Amino acid sequence: MSLEALNERVRNDLTFLSYGGSSWVRAKEQAEGHVYDVVIVGGGQSGLGAAFGLLRERISNILIIDENPAGQEGPWETYARMVTLRTPKHLTSIDLGIPSLTFRSWWEAQNGREGWEKLDKIPRGEWMNYLRWYREVLELPMRNEVRLKLIEPAVQADIENGLMDQNSGIYRLHIEGPGTTDNVILARKVVLATGIQGGGEWHVPSMIADRLPKELYAHTSEEIDFERLKGKKIAVLGGGASAFDNASYALASGVQEAHVFVRREQLPSVNPIRQMEQSGMIERFHALPVADKYRVISHFFKYNQPPTNDTFNRAAAWPGFVLHLHSPWLSVEAGERGVLVQTPQGQFRFDYLIISTGLLSDPALRPELGLIEKHIARWSDCYQASQEYRNALLDAHPFLSPGFAMTSRTEQGKPVLHGLFMFNYSALASCGLSASAISGTRAAIPKLVTAIADQLFLDDREDILQQFYTYEDQEFTAVWTPNNVLAE
Ligand SMILES: Cc1cc2nc3c(=O)[nH]c(=O)nc-3n(C[C@H](O)[C@H](O)[C@H](O)COP(=O)(O)OP(=O)(O)OC[C@H]3O[C@@H](n4cnc5c(N)ncnc54)[C@H](O)[C@@H]3O)c2cc1C
């Protein structure tokens, strides 16, 4: 089968499912301009899948925006440096149950059944190609090179000036970027599908950020000029897969030595995500009591994912690769020739540091939430964990509804947050795996879509019910006359 034939199959499948049709959501035009029912911020796999889910629910007045050029969304071809995905190839995700939309269908259309059998893990660039195809075949409405700067809820002054209806629950999204001709988009519902750092920021320990000039280090999420590092000696801080991917990438680019420093005495060997994929934990996480949710994610943070065997072996195969276990960095200092790193095992000198120390999730760290973050409930507002499981990183996560809606710390904040959905990495604590891993996507998108659809329906309830009670379109128009009676 060719890709053209697969495209035809997708279109057929969607026709058989009566995909599309006119939207049931009431139009809410404002004096200020067109109002989208839903704007999805972020055109990675979560944003694309959410858009398809909404379209299947006949919520079609929607738009995706993404800050990147078309086809460059997410980490895959920007800063990710691994050769393949970590995810098992057979897991389904944004196909939302339609076989012709799976990665496997797309792969087999080009490489045949045998090609699928031969495939071990999904090559990084091929996952991005699949996402590009998915967006195209589904004709998803997206504007690229548009960045959300700030979410502004409708304010009293707008209502008084007639720009907004009372209780319209409309958000003004302030945007910027080469893809913008306007400065503001209006939306009733906003989904922040902003990815792994979209719930906070990548973390560089202050010991490094405060003491070293920027030309001596980079975080793995940044662009790194490996050409400049040829023949040099570098250190990577962190024990996750990205640390080993970056070490491999650096060595393959001509770096002479890459030393990976890990705090633990042993690298973790158990991957909790593989257990979650088998146990119902991904699909049913939302049903757990709050205390269990906290304990599960606290455990998840503690053990984290190990690097994959191939990632580790690829790095370890280089003669210039060195692993330092039980070696937290105690201090770093810029010297005449690079950086001096102090560990309990001794002092080392490097030309450059690559930091792979994960991220912090907290709405207060996001500039686009500047006007509203004070209202957003965090886990620390809603649940006090026992000392044994307490985790300050987890406490700062937003406390979301099972359908990814933000919840408010106060009554006053409720109308301000009504209509905002957090579908990024920071949803992990409340909703389990979703934007954090492909494994979570399949179960997460329907929950998000249902929550948005329910909210739109309930917001428009009065109007919809009124129309129901006064509905008079005649369906039965046949007329009985005695001549119609069949003779016995
Ligand atoms: C190095 C690396 C490797 C990974 N490998 C795997 C893996 O093998 N398997 C796996 O399951 N997961 C992996 N992940 C996790 C991965 O991030 C997710 O699986 C996937 O990217 C989540 O998709 P997403 O759409 O939620 O977020 P993303 O793919 O990150 O997409 C979010 C998009 O939103 C855009 N955006 C953010 N803020 C704004 C804004 N204000 N305005 C406009 N646009 C904005 C971003 O630029 C981005 O394009 C990896 C992550 C990293 C960092």
The ligand as an SDF file (V2000), in Angstrom:
LIG
                    3D

 53 58  0  0  0  0  0  0  0  0999 V2000
   14.5740   14.7370   24.7300 C   0  0  0  0  0  0  0  0  0  0  0  0
   13.2320   14.1610   24.9040 C   0  0  0  0  0  0  0  0  0  0  0  0
   12.9560   12.8670   24.5080 C   0  0  0  0  0  0  0  0  0  0  0  0
   11.6970   12.3080   24.6780 C   0  0  0  0  0  0  0  0  0  0  0  0
   11.4680   11.0370   24.2790 N   0  0  0  0  0  0  0  0  0  0  0  0
   10.2530   10.4850   24.4730 C   0  0  0  0  0  0  0  0  0  0  0  0
    9.9720    9.1560   24.0520 C   0  0  0  0  0  0  0  0  0  0  0  0
   10.8230    8.4770   23.5010 O   0  0  0  0  0  0  0  0  0  0  0  0
    8.7390    8.6630   24.2790 N   0  0  0  0  0  0  0  0  0  0  0  0
    7.7640    9.3950   24.8790 C   0  0  0  0  0  0  0  0  0  0  0  0
    6.6730    8.8880   25.0610 O   0  0  0  0  0  0  0  0  0  0  0  0
    7.9940   10.6610   25.2690 N   0  0  0  0  0  0  0  0  0  0  0  0
    9.2030   11.2160   25.0930 C   0  0  0  0  0  0  0  0  0  0  0  0
    9.4470   12.4810   25.5120 N   0  0  0  0  0  0  0  0  0  0  0  0
    8.3810   13.2140   26.1770 C   0  0  0  0  0  0  0  0  0  0  0  0
    7.7860   14.0530   25.0700 C   0  0  0  0  0  0  0  0  0  0  0  0
    7.9890   15.3970   25.3510 O   0  0  0  0  0  0  0  0  0  0  0  0
    6.3340   13.7530   24.8260 C   0  0  0  0  0  0  0  0  0  0  0  0
    6.0120   12.4290   24.6250 O   0  0  0  0  0  0  0  0  0  0  0  0
    5.7750   14.5530   23.6370 C   0  0  0  0  0  0  0  0  0  0  0  0
    6.6270   15.5080   23.0890 O   0  0  0  0  0  0  0  0  0  0  0  0
    4.5960   15.2250   24.2340 C   0  0  0  0  0  0  0  0  0  0  0  0
    3.9030   15.8630   23.2230 O   0  0  0  0  0  0  0  0  0  0  0  0
    3.1780   17.2440   23.5250 P   0  0  0  0  0  0  0  0  0  0  0  0
    2.4140   17.5790   22.3190 O   0  0  0  0  0  0  0  0  0  0  0  0
    2.4730   17.1460   24.8110 O   0  0  0  0  0  0  0  0  0  0  0  0
    4.3550   18.2760   23.7490 O   0  0  0  0  0  0  0  0  0  0  0  0
    5.4120   18.7970   22.7150 P   0  0  0  0  0  0  0  0  0  0  0  0
    5.7060   17.7390   21.7300 O   0  0  0  0  0  0  0  0  0  0  0  0
    6.5410   19.3500   23.4920 O   0  0  0  0  0  0  0  0  0  0  0  0
    4.6510   19.9770   21.9610 O   0  0  0  0  0  0  0  0  0  0  0  0
    4.3190   21.1870   22.6030 C   0  0  0  0  0  0  0  0  0  0  0  0
    4.3820   22.2890   21.5810 C   0  0  0  0  0  0  0  0  0  0  0  0
    3.8750   23.4800   22.1590 O   0  0  0  0  0  0  0  0  0  0  0  0
    4.7080   24.5570   21.7560 C   0  0  0  0  0  0  0  0  0  0  0  0
    4.5350   25.6580   22.7040 N   0  0  0  0  0  0  0  0  0  0  0  0
    4.8900   25.6920   24.0070 C   0  0  0  0  0  0  0  0  0  0  0  0
    4.5670   26.8830   24.5580 N   0  0  0  0  0  0  0  0  0  0  0  0
    3.9950   27.6120   23.5690 C   0  0  0  0  0  0  0  0  0  0  0  0
    3.4500   28.9410   23.5170 C   0  0  0  0  0  0  0  0  0  0  0  0
    3.4310   29.7380   24.5930 N   0  0  0  0  0  0  0  0  0  0  0  0
    2.9280   29.3720   22.3430 N   0  0  0  0  0  0  0  0  0  0  0  0
    2.9280   28.5700   21.2280 C   0  0  0  0  0  0  0  0  0  0  0  0
    3.4460   27.3190   21.2360 N   0  0  0  0  0  0  0  0  0  0  0  0
    3.9640   26.8430   22.3940 C   0  0  0  0  0  0  0  0  0  0  0  0
    6.0910   23.9370   21.8060 C   0  0  0  0  0  0  0  0  0  0  0  0
    7.0620   24.6830   21.1400 O   0  0  0  0  0  0  0  0  0  0  0  0
    5.8050   22.5950   21.1430 C   0  0  0  0  0  0  0  0  0  0  0  0
    5.8890   22.6680   19.7430 O   0  0  0  0  0  0  0  0  0  0  0  0
   10.6770   13.0710   25.2940 C   0  0  0  0  0  0  0  0  0  0  0  0
   10.9500   14.3790   25.6900 C   0  0  0  0  0  0  0  0  0  0  0  0
   12.1990   14.9260   25.5010 C   0  0  0  0  0  0  0  0  0  0  0  0
   12.4360   16.3260   25.9500 C   0  0  0  0  0  0  0  0  0  0  0  0
  1  2  1  0
  2  3  1  0
  2 52  2  0
  3  4  2  0
  4  5  1  0
  4 50  1  0
  5  6  2  0
  6  7  1  0
  6 13  1  0
  7  8  2  0
  7  9  1  0
  9 10  1  0
 10 11  2  0
 10 12  1  0
 12 13  2  0
 13 14  1  0
 14 15  1  0
 14 50  1  0
 15 16  1  0
 16 17  1  0
 16 18  1  0
 18 19  1  0
 18 20  1  0
 20 21  1  0
 20 22  1  0
 22 23  1  0
 23 24  1  0
 24 25  2  0
 24 26  1  0
 24 27  1  0
 27 28  1  0
 28 29  2  0
 28 30  1  0
 28 31  1  0
 31 32  1  0
 32 33  1  0
 33 34  1  0
 33 48  1  0
 34 35  1  0
 35 36  1  0
 35 46  1  0
 36 37  1  0
 36 45  1  0
 37 38  2  0
 38 39  1  0
 39 40  1  0
 39 45  2  0
 40 41  1  0
 40 42  2  0
 42 43  1  0
 43 44  2  0
 44 45  1  0
 46 47  1  0
 46 48  1  0
 48 49  1  0
 50 51  2  0
 51 52  1  0
 52 53  1  0
M  END
$$$$
